[in-house]
Amino acid sequence: QDVYKIGGIGTVPVGRVETGVLKPGTVVVFAPANITTEVKSVEMHHEALVEAVPGDNVGFNVKNVSVKELRRGYVAGDSKAAPPKGAADFTAQVIVLNHPGQISN
């Protein structure tokens, strides 16, 4: 969701856990930048967590990564179990529910 630099702590990406769990000590990879780092701590509402589960909005401190390297929209995932990757292309089916005016080719 976002990335912050917090004095005395360092780089803190913030976002929602969609699947799996996020624990301190986990090695994560950020896609599509392919940056690998270790999670130092996980917090929710200023309280340290042993693990974050799906649905939790958390901030997590990462080692040796600057705020400039990470961007809003990057996906963090476990580097060992099906790490996230950027897609070269994809096929989508789009349904326009409401469009004021005319859509042309």
N, CA, C and O atoms as CSV, one atom per row, in Angstrom:
chain,resi,resn,atom,element,x,y,z
A,1,GLN,N,N,0.818,-1.193,0.000
A,1,GLN,CA,C,0.000,0.000,0.000
A,1,GLN,C,C,0.861,1.256,0.000
A,1,GLN,O,O,0.587,2.201,-0.739
A,2,ASP,N,N,1.914,1.267,0.837
A,2,ASP,CA,C,2.796,2.431,0.896
A,2,ASP,C,C,4.115,2.037,1.550
A,2,ASP,O,O,4.249,0.932,2.076
A,3,VAL,N,N,5.092,2.951,1.513
A,3,VAL,CA,C,6.403,2.702,2.118
A,3,VAL,C,C,6.814,3.944,2.898
A,3,VAL,O,O,6.710,5.062,2.395
A,4,TYR,N,N,7.283,3.745,4.132
A,4,TYR,CA,C,7.688,4.859,4.984
A,4,TYR,C,C,9.114,4.653,5.479
A,4,TYR,O,O,9.595,3.526,5.595
A,5,LYS,N,N,9.786,5.784,5.773
A,5,LYS,CA,C,11.080,5.737,6.455
A,5,LYS,C,C,10.832,6.282,7.847
A,5,LYS,O,O,10.454,7.443,8.005
A,6,ILE,N,N,11.041,5.455,8.851
A,6,ILE,CA,C,10.777,5.846,10.229
A,6,ILE,C,C,12.108,5.931,10.969
A,6,ILE,O,O,12.872,4.967,11.008
A,7,GLY,N,N,12.372,7.096,11.554
A,7,GLY,CA,C,13.628,7.336,12.260
A,7,GLY,C,C,13.884,6.317,13.346
A,7,GLY,O,O,12.995,6.019,14.144
A,8,GLY,N,N,15.091,5.779,13.387
A,8,GLY,CA,C,15.467,4.802,14.400
A,8,GLY,C,C,15.023,3.388,14.073
A,8,GLY,O,O,15.455,2.436,14.723
A,9,ILE,N,N,14.164,3.240,13.073
A,9,ILE,CA,C,13.669,1.910,12.698
A,9,ILE,C,C,14.124,1.552,11.293
A,9,ILE,O,O,14.692,0.482,11.072
A,10,GLY,N,N,13.874,2.449,10.341
A,10,GLY,CA,C,14.282,2.196,8.958
A,10,GLY,C,C,13.102,2.157,8.012
A,10,GLY,O,O,12.120,2.875,8.199
A,11,THR,N,N,13.200,1.315,6.993
A,11,THR,CA,C,12.186,1.224,5.948
A,11,THR,C,C,11.032,0.338,6.402
A,11,THR,O,O,11.237,-0.792,6.846
A,12,VAL,N,N,9.804,0.872,6.282
A,12,VAL,CA,C,8.614,0.140,6.715
A,12,VAL,C,C,7.570,0.124,5.600
A,12,VAL,O,O,6.841,1.099,5.424
A,13,PRO,N,N,7.492,-0.990,4.835
A,13,PRO,CA,C,6.386,-1.130,3.891
A,13,PRO,C,C,5.093,-1.406,4.664
A,13,PRO,O,O,5.109,-2.073,5.698
A,14,VAL,N,N,3.984,-0.889,4.156
A,14,VAL,CA,C,2.683,-1.052,4.805
A,14,VAL,C,C,1.700,-1.623,3.796
A,14,VAL,O,O,1.661,-1.185,2.646
A,15,GLY,N,N,0.910,-2.595,4.222
A,15,GLY,CA,C,-0.091,-3.161,3.325
A,15,GLY,C,C,-0.888,-4.259,3.995
A,15,GLY,O,O,-0.702,-4.553,5.176
A,16,ARG,N,N,-1.789,-4.868,3.213
A,16,ARG,CA,C,-2.656,-5.921,3.737
A,16,ARG,C,C,-2.108,-7.292,3.353
A,16,ARG,O,O,-1.666,-7.507,2.225
A,17,VAL,N,N,-2.147,-8.210,4.311
A,17,VAL,CA,C,-1.784,-9.597,4.040
A,17,VAL,C,C,-2.966,-10.229,3.305
A,17,VAL,O,O,-4.073,-10.287,3.839
A,18,GLU,N,N,-2.731,-10.698,2.084
A,18,GLU,CA,C,-3.803,-11.300,1.281
A,18,GLU,C,C,-3.880,-12.808,1.483
A,18,GLU,O,O,-4.968,-13.355,1.664
A,19,THR,N,N,-2.729,-13.487,1.453
A,19,THR,CA,C,-2.688,-14.939,1.659
A,19,THR,C,C,-1.471,-15.281,2.503
A,19,THR,O,O,-0.518,-14.505,2.572
A,20,GLY,N,N,-1.503,-16.444,3.144
A,20,GLY,CA,C,-0.368,-16.902,3.941
A,20,GLY,C,C,-0.207,-16.115,5.225
A,20,GLY,O,O,-1.139,-15.455,5.685
A,21,VAL,N,N,0.988,-16.188,5.801
A,21,VAL,CA,C,1.294,-15.454,7.030
A,21,VAL,C,C,2.609,-14.701,6.845
A,21,VAL,O,O,3.453,-15.088,6.037
A,22,LEU,N,N,2.767,-13.630,7.600
A,22,LEU,CA,C,3.996,-12.837,7.584
A,22,LEU,C,C,4.560,-12.825,8.993
A,22,LEU,O,O,3.901,-12.376,9.930
A,23,LYS,N,N,5.799,-13.326,9.143
A,23,LYS,CA,C,6.430,-13.422,10.461
A,23,LYS,C,C,7.803,-12.758,10.425
A,23,LYS,O,O,8.445,-12.715,9.375
A,24,PRO,N,N,8.255,-12.242,11.566
A,24,PRO,CA,C,9.636,-11.763,11.634
A,24,PRO,C,C,10.589,-12.915,11.305
A,24,PRO,O,O,10.368,-14.054,11.716
A,25,GLY,N,N,11.650,-12.603,10.560
A,25,GLY,CA,C,12.608,-13.630,10.168
A,25,GLY,C,C,12.346,-14.211,8.788
A,25,GLY,O,O,13.213,-14.875,8.218
A,26,THR,N,N,11.151,-13.966,8.245
A,26,THR,CA,C,10.821,-14.460,6.907
A,26,THR,C,C,11.625,-13.695,5.860
A,26,THR,O,O,11.768,-12.476,5.957
A,27,VAL,N,N,12.145,-14.398,4.869
A,27,VAL,CA,C,12.836,-13.748,3.755
A,27,VAL,C,C,11.797,-13.514,2.665
A,27,VAL,O,O,11.215,-14.460,2.133
A,28,VAL,N,N,11.570,-12.238,2.336
A,28,VAL,CA,C,10.558,-11.885,1.336
A,28,VAL,C,C,11.216,-11.309,0.086
A,28,VAL,O,O,12.328,-10.785,0.130
A,29,VAL,N,N,10.499,-11.422,-1.024
A,29,VAL,CA,C,10.941,-10.819,-2.278
A,29,VAL,C,C,9.847,-9.859,-2.728
A,29,VAL,O,O,8.661,-10.183,-2.667
A,30,PHE,N,N,10.258,-8.667,-3.182
A,30,PHE,CA,C,9.315,-7.672,-3.684
A,30,PHE,C,C,9.288,-7.741,-5.203
A,30,PHE,O,O,10.322,-7.609,-5.858
A,31,ALA,N,N,8.099,-7.948,-5.758
A,31,ALA,CA,C,7.937,-7.967,-7.218
A,31,ALA,C,C,7.253,-6.672,-7.625
A,31,ALA,O,O,6.442,-6.162,-6.853
A,32,PRO,N,N,7.531,-6.124,-8.774
A,32,PRO,CA,C,8.353,-6.674,-9.848
A,32,PRO,C,C,9.833,-6.303,-9.762
A,32,PRO,O,O,10.587,-6.641,-10.673
A,33,ALA,N,N,10.276,-5.626,-8.712
A,33,ALA,CA,C,11.669,-5.167,-8.618
A,33,ALA,C,C,12.654,-6.290,-8.307
A,33,ALA,O,O,13.860,-6.126,-8.488
A,34,ASN,N,N,12.142,-7.436,-7.835
A,34,ASN,CA,C,12.970,-8.593,-7.491
A,34,ASN,C,C,14.000,-8.253,-6.416
A,34,ASN,O,O,15.167,-8.629,-6.526
A,35,ILE,N,N,13.562,-7.540,-5.375
A,35,ILE,CA,C,14.411,-7.181,-4.231
A,35,ILE,C,C,14.128,-8.182,-3.115
A,35,ILE,O,O,12.976,-8.365,-2.721
A,36,THR,N,N,15.175,-8.829,-2.606
A,36,THR,CA,C,15.020,-9.821,-1.543
A,36,THR,C,C,15.581,-9.256,-0.247
A,36,THR,O,O,16.655,-8.655,-0.235
A,37,THR,N,N,14.840,-9.455,0.856
A,37,THR,CA,C,15.268,-8.948,2.160
A,37,THR,C,C,14.597,-9.750,3.269
A,37,THR,O,O,13.690,-10.543,3.018
A,38,GLU,N,N,15.054,-9.532,4.495
A,38,GLU,CA,C,14.478,-10.225,5.646
A,38,GLU,C,C,13.559,-9.289,6.425
A,38,GLU,O,O,13.847,-8.102,6.579
A,39,VAL,N,N,12.450,-9.841,6.913
A,39,VAL,CA,C,11.515,-9.082,7.748
A,39,VAL,C,C,12.066,-9.060,9.169
A,39,VAL,O,O,12.273,-10.112,9.774
A,40,LYS,N,N,12.307,-7.852,9.707
A,40,LYS,CA,C,12.837,-7.729,11.070
A,40,LYS,C,C,11.720,-7.772,12.107
A,40,LYS,O,O,11.852,-8.419,13.146
A,41,SER,N,N,10.598,-7.066,11.815
A,41,SER,CA,C,9.480,-7.049,12.760
A,41,SER,C,C,8.189,-6.764,12.008
A,41,SER,O,O,8.203,-6.220,10.904
A,42,VAL,N,N,7.068,-7.143,12.626
A,42,VAL,CA,C,5.745,-6.921,12.041
A,42,VAL,C,C,4.888,-6.229,13.093
A,42,VAL,O,O,4.838,-6.673,14.240
A,43,GLU,N,N,4.208,-5.137,12.711
A,43,GLU,CA,C,3.365,-4.399,13.655
A,43,GLU,C,C,2.003,-4.107,13.066
A,43,GLU,O,O,1.860,-3.913,11.859
A,44,MET,N,N,0.993,-4.077,13.942
A,44,MET,CA,C,-0.343,-3.645,13.562
A,44,MET,C,C,-0.865,-2.749,14.679
A,44,MET,O,O,-0.878,-3.151,15.843
A,45,HIS,N,N,-1.289,-1.553,14.338
A,45,HIS,CA,C,-1.776,-0.567,15.318
A,45,HIS,C,C,-0.757,-0.339,16.436
A,45,HIS,O,O,-1.122,-0.306,17.611
A,46,HIS,N,N,0.519,-0.182,16.074
A,46,HIS,CA,C,1.624,0.103,16.995
A,46,HIS,C,C,1.897,-1.023,17.986
A,46,HIS,O,O,2.530,-0.791,19.016
A,47,GLU,N,N,1.430,-2.241,17.695
A,47,GLU,CA,C,1.716,-3.391,18.552
A,47,GLU,C,C,2.439,-4.452,17.741
A,47,GLU,O,O,2.022,-4.788,16.633
A,48,ALA,N,N,3.529,-4.983,18.299
A,48,ALA,CA,C,4.299,-6.026,17.611
A,48,ALA,C,C,3.476,-7.303,17.510
A,48,ALA,O,O,2.766,-7.672,18.445
A,49,LEU,N,N,3.577,-7.972,16.366
A,49,LEU,CA,C,2.865,-9.228,16.146
A,49,LEU,C,C,3.857,-10.375,16.003
A,49,LEU,O,O,4.959,-10.195,15.484
A,50,VAL,N,N,3.455,-11.562,16.471
A,50,VAL,CA,C,4.238,-12.777,16.255
A,50,VAL,C,C,4.070,-13.204,14.808
A,50,VAL,O,O,5.021,-13.658,14.171
A,51,GLU,N,N,2.839,-13.053,14.284
A,51,GLU,CA,C,2.583,-13.300,12.870
A,51,GLU,C,C,1.354,-12.526,12.428
A,51,GLU,O,O,0.431,-12.296,13.209
A,52,ALA,N,N,1.356,-12.129,11.162
A,52,ALA,CA,C,0.208,-11.443,10.567
A,52,ALA,C,C,-0.508,-12.440,9.663
A,52,ALA,O,O,0.133,-13.207,8.945
A,53,VAL,N,N,-1.842,-12.425,9.701
A,53,VAL,CA,C,-2.654,-13.372,8.930
A,53,VAL,C,C,-3.471,-12.624,7.880
A,53,VAL,O,O,-3.579,-11.400,7.944
A,54,PRO,N,N,-4.052,-13.346,6.908
A,54,PRO,CA,C,-4.829,-12.668,5.863
A,54,PRO,C,C,-5.891,-11.725,6.426
A,54,PRO,O,O,-6.628,-12.071,7.349
A,55,GLY,N,N,-5.951,-10.525,5.846
A,55,GLY,CA,C,-6.889,-9.494,6.286
A,55,GLY,C,C,-6.253,-8.445,7.174
A,55,GLY,O,O,-6.802,-7.355,7.331
A,56,ASP,N,N,-5.090,-8.759,7.764
A,56,ASP,CA,C,-4.405,-7.803,8.641
A,56,ASP,C,C,-3.747,-6.697,7.814
A,56,ASP,O,O,-3.072,-6.972,6.821
A,57,ASN,N,N,-3.948,-5.451,8.230
A,57,ASN,CA,C,-3.225,-4.313,7.654
A,57,ASN,C,C,-2.022,-4.061,8.551
A,57,ASN,O,O,-2.174,-3.650,9.701
A,58,VAL,N,N,-0.828,-4.306,8.026
A,58,VAL,CA,C,0.371,-4.281,8.853
A,58,VAL,C,C,1.465,-3.408,8.256
A,58,VAL,O,O,1.457,-3.084,7.068
A,59,GLY,N,N,2.403,-3.039,9.114
A,59,GLY,CA,C,3.656,-2.440,8.702
A,59,GLY,C,C,4.740,-3.416,9.099
A,59,GLY,O,O,4.668,-4.012,10.173
A,60,PHE,N,N,5.747,-3.594,8.252
A,60,PHE,CA,C,6.831,-4.505,8.610
A,60,PHE,C,C,8.171,-3.889,8.252
A,60,PHE,O,O,8.351,-3.310,7.181
A,61,ASN,N,N,9.107,-4.033,9.187
A,61,ASN,CA,C,10.435,-3.454,9.049
A,61,ASN,C,C,11.314,-4.410,8.250
A,61,ASN,O,O,11.382,-5.601,8.555
A,62,VAL,N,N,11.991,-3.880,7.219
A,62,VAL,CA,C,12.850,-4.724,6.384
A,62,VAL,C,C,14.301,-4.264,6.459
A,62,VAL,O,O,14.580,-3.079,6.644
A,63,LYS,N,N,15.222,-5.214,6.313
A,63,LYS,CA,C,16.661,-4.952,6.408
A,63,LYS,C,C,17.229,-4.481,5.074
A,63,LYS,O,O,16.847,-4.976,4.014
A,64,ASN,N,N,18.138,-3.524,5.141
A,64,ASN,CA,C,18.981,-3.116,4.007
A,64,ASN,C,C,18.235,-2.789,2.717
A,64,ASN,O,O,18.719,-3.092,1.626
A,65,VAL,N,N,17.063,-2.176,2.834
A,65,VAL,CA,C,16.310,-1.727,1.657
A,65,VAL,C,C,15.930,-0.274,1.899
A,65,VAL,O,O,15.396,0.061,2.956
A,66,SER,N,N,16.204,0.594,0.924
A,66,SER,CA,C,15.853,2.007,1.099
A,66,SER,C,C,14.433,2.256,0.611
A,66,SER,O,O,13.883,1.481,-0.172
A,67,VAL,N,N,13.853,3.345,1.084
A,67,VAL,CA,C,12.496,3.729,0.684
A,67,VAL,C,C,12.435,3.956,-0.826
A,67,VAL,O,O,11.413,3.689,-1.457
A,68,LYS,N,N,13.529,4.447,-1.400
A,68,LYS,CA,C,13.565,4.737,-2.840
A,68,LYS,C,C,13.488,3.477,-3.700
A,68,LYS,O,O,13.066,3.542,-4.855
A,69,GLU,N,N,13.890,2.333,-3.149
A,69,GLU,CA,C,13.870,1.080,-3.917
A,69,GLU,C,C,12.475,0.476,-4.024
A,69,GLU,O,O,12.185,-0.253,-4.973
A,70,LEU,N,N,11.608,0.774,-3.054
A,70,LEU,CA,C,10.260,0.197,-3.033
A,70,LEU,C,C,9.233,1.238,-3.446
A,70,LEU,O,O,9.402,2.428,-3.181
A,71,ARG,N,N,8.165,0.783,-4.100
A,71,ARG,CA,C,7.108,1.697,-4.538
A,71,ARG,C,C,5.742,1.135,-4.182
A,71,ARG,O,O,5.567,-0.074,-4.029
A,72,ARG,N,N,4.789,2.032,-4.054
A,72,ARG,CA,C,3.400,1.637,-3.832
A,72,ARG,C,C,2.986,0.689,-4.960
A,72,ARG,O,O,3.263,0.956,-6.129
A,73,GLY,N,N,2.334,-0.401,-4.614
A,73,GLY,CA,C,1.885,-1.355,-5.620
A,73,GLY,C,C,2.768,-2.580,-5.750
A,73,GLY,O,O,2.351,-3.574,-6.344
A,74,TYR,N,N,3.994,-2.535,-5.203
A,74,TYR,CA,C,4.847,-3.720,-5.234
A,74,TYR,C,C,4.203,-4.818,-4.384
A,74,TYR,O,O,3.484,-4.532,-3.427
A,75,VAL,N,N,4.465,-6.056,-4.738
A,75,VAL,CA,C,3.916,-7.206,-4.018
A,75,VAL,C,C,5.051,-7.900,-3.281
A,75,VAL,O,O,6.092,-8.197,-3.867
A,76,ALA,N,N,4.845,-8.160,-1.988
A,76,ALA,CA,C,5.837,-8.891,-1.196
A,76,ALA,C,C,5.354,-10.322,-1.020
A,76,ALA,O,O,4.180,-10.562,-0.738
A,77,GLY,N,N,6.268,-11.268,-1.187
A,77,GLY,CA,C,5.905,-12.673,-1.015
A,77,GLY,C,C,7.071,-13.473,-0.486
A,77,GLY,O,O,8.213,-13.015,-0.505
A,78,ASP,N,N,6.778,-14.677,-0.010
A,78,ASP,CA,C,7.801,-15.574,0.517
A,78,ASP,C,C,8.767,-15.950,-0.606
A,78,ASP,O,O,8.345,-16.413,-1.665
A,79,SER,N,N,10.051,-15.751,-0.371
A,79,SER,CA,C,11.047,-16.018,-1.414
A,79,SER,C,C,11.217,-17.512,-1.673
A,79,SER,O,O,11.729,-17.901,-2.723
A,80,LYS,N,N,10.790,-18.361,-0.721
A,80,LYS,CA,C,10.968,-19.809,-0.864
A,80,LYS,C,C,9.731,-20.504,-1.438
A,80,LYS,O,O,9.861,-21.479,-2.178
A,81,ALA,N,N,8.537,-20.015,-1.108
A,81,ALA,CA,C,7.292,-20.678,-1.529
A,81,ALA,C,C,6.553,-19.819,-2.545
A,81,ALA,O,O,5.884,-18.855,-2.174
A,82,ALA,N,N,6.669,-20.160,-3.816
A,82,ALA,CA,C,5.978,-19.468,-4.918
A,82,ALA,C,C,6.154,-17.952,-4.842
A,82,ALA,O,O,5.178,-17.232,-4.632
A,83,PRO,N,N,7.387,-17.454,-5.011
A,83,PRO,CA,C,7.603,-16.001,-4.932
A,83,PRO,C,C,6.870,-15.264,-6.048
A,83,PRO,O,O,6.716,-15.802,-7.145
A,84,PRO,N,N,6.416,-14.033,-5.783
A,84,PRO,CA,C,5.714,-13.264,-6.818
A,84,PRO,C,C,6.672,-12.828,-7.921
A,84,PRO,O,O,7.855,-12.586,-7.680
A,85,LYS,N,N,6.136,-12.734,-9.129
A,85,LYS,CA,C,6.940,-12.294,-10.271
A,85,LYS,C,C,6.109,-11.330,-11.102
A,85,LYS,O,O,4.880,-11.402,-11.101
A,86,GLY,N,N,6.777,-10.432,-11.808
A,86,GLY,CA,C,6.090,-9.544,-12.740
A,86,GLY,C,C,5.659,-10.326,-13.967
A,86,GLY,O,O,6.330,-11.278,-14.366
A,87,ALA,N,N,4.548,-9.935,-14.567
A,87,ALA,CA,C,4.045,-10.609,-15.767
A,87,ALA,C,C,4.452,-9.835,-17.015
A,87,ALA,O,O,4.356,-8.608,-17.050
A,88,ALA,N,N,4.908,-10.557,-18.040
A,88,ALA,CA,C,5.246,-9.916,-19.318
A,88,ALA,C,C,3.970,-9.487,-20.031
A,88,ALA,O,O,3.924,-8.417,-20.638
A,89,ASP,N,N,2.936,-10.321,-19.959
A,89,ASP,CA,C,1.632,-9.979,-20.530
A,89,ASP,C,C,0.564,-10.845,-19.869
A,89,ASP,O,O,0.873,-11.826,-19.193
A,90,PHE,N,N,-0.676,-10.473,-20.073
A,90,PHE,CA,C,-1.790,-11.254,-19.539
A,90,PHE,C,C,-3.029,-10.972,-20.376
A,90,PHE,O,O,-3.096,-9.965,-21.082
A,91,THR,N,N,-4.002,-11.860,-20.295
A,91,THR,CA,C,-5.267,-11.712,-21.005
A,91,THR,C,C,-6.349,-11.423,-19.983
A,91,THR,O,O,-6.436,-12.096,-18.956
A,92,ALA,N,N,-7.174,-10.422,-20.263
A,92,ALA,CA,C,-8.242,-10.056,-19.337
A,92,ALA,C,C,-9.568,-9.968,-20.069
A,92,ALA,O,O,-9.620,-9.606,-21.244
A,93,GLN,N,N,-10.636,-10.301,-19.365
A,93,GLN,CA,C,-11.982,-10.096,-19.884
A,93,GLN,C,C,-12.552,-8.910,-19.107
A,93,GLN,O,O,-12.651,-8.952,-17.880
A,94,VAL,N,N,-12.924,-7.853,-19.829
A,94,VAL,CA,C,-13.372,-6.616,-19.197
A,94,VAL,C,C,-14.832,-6.369,-19.538
A,94,VAL,O,O,-15.232,-6.465,-20.698
A,95,ILE,N,N,-15.618,-6.052,-18.531
A,95,ILE,CA,C,-17.021,-5.694,-18.729
A,95,ILE,C,C,-17.199,-4.257,-18.260
A,95,ILE,O,O,-16.954,-3.951,-17.093
A,96,VAL,N,N,-17.625,-3.372,-19.160
A,96,VAL,CA,C,-17.862,-1.975,-18.814
A,96,VAL,C,C,-19.292,-1.869,-18.302
A,96,VAL,O,O,-20.241,-2.120,-19.045
A,97,LEU,N,N,-19.447,-1.497,-17.039
A,97,LEU,CA,C,-20.772,-1.417,-16.433
A,97,LEU,C,C,-21.469,-0.100,-16.742
A,97,LEU,O,O,-22.686,-0.065,-16.922
A,98,ASN,N,N,-20.703,0.980,-16.803
A,98,ASN,CA,C,-21.307,2.284,-17.035
A,98,ASN,C,C,-20.289,3.157,-17.752
A,98,ASN,O,O,-19.157,3.305,-17.291
A,99,HIS,N,N,-20.693,3.737,-18.886
A,99,HIS,CA,C,-19.793,4.626,-19.605
A,99,HIS,C,C,-20.607,5.728,-20.262
A,99,HIS,O,O,-21.321,5.471,-21.231
A,100,PRO,N,N,-20.513,6.957,-19.748
A,100,PRO,CA,C,-21.276,8.050,-20.362
A,100,PRO,C,C,-20.665,8.418,-21.717
A,100,PRO,O,O,-19.543,8.921,-21.781
A,101,GLY,N,N,-21.385,8.172,-22.767
A,101,GLY,CA,C,-20.865,8.460,-24.104
A,101,GLY,C,C,-20.681,7.191,-24.898
A,101,GLY,O,O,-21.165,6.127,-24.512
A,102,GLN,N,N,-19.980,7.307,-26.007
A,102,GLN,CA,C,-19.827,6.187,-26.923
A,102,GLN,C,C,-18.417,5.616,-26.846
A,102,GLN,O,O,-17.436,6.358,-26.782
A,103,ILE,N,N,-18.329,4.295,-26.851
A,103,ILE,CA,C,-17.034,3.617,-26.889
A,103,ILE,C,C,-16.825,3.139,-28.318
A,103,ILE,O,O,-17.680,2.448,-28.873
A,104,SER,N,N,-15.706,3.496,-28.912
A,104,SER,CA,C,-15.436,3.076,-30.293
A,104,SER,C,C,-14.122,2.314,-30.350
A,104,SER,O,O,-13.312,2.366,-29.424
A,105,ASN,N,N,-13.928,1.608,-31.455
A,105,ASN,CA,C,-12.674,0.865,-31.640
A,105,ASN,C,C,-11.598,1.848,-31.899
A,105,ASN,O,O,-10.444,1.464,-32.087
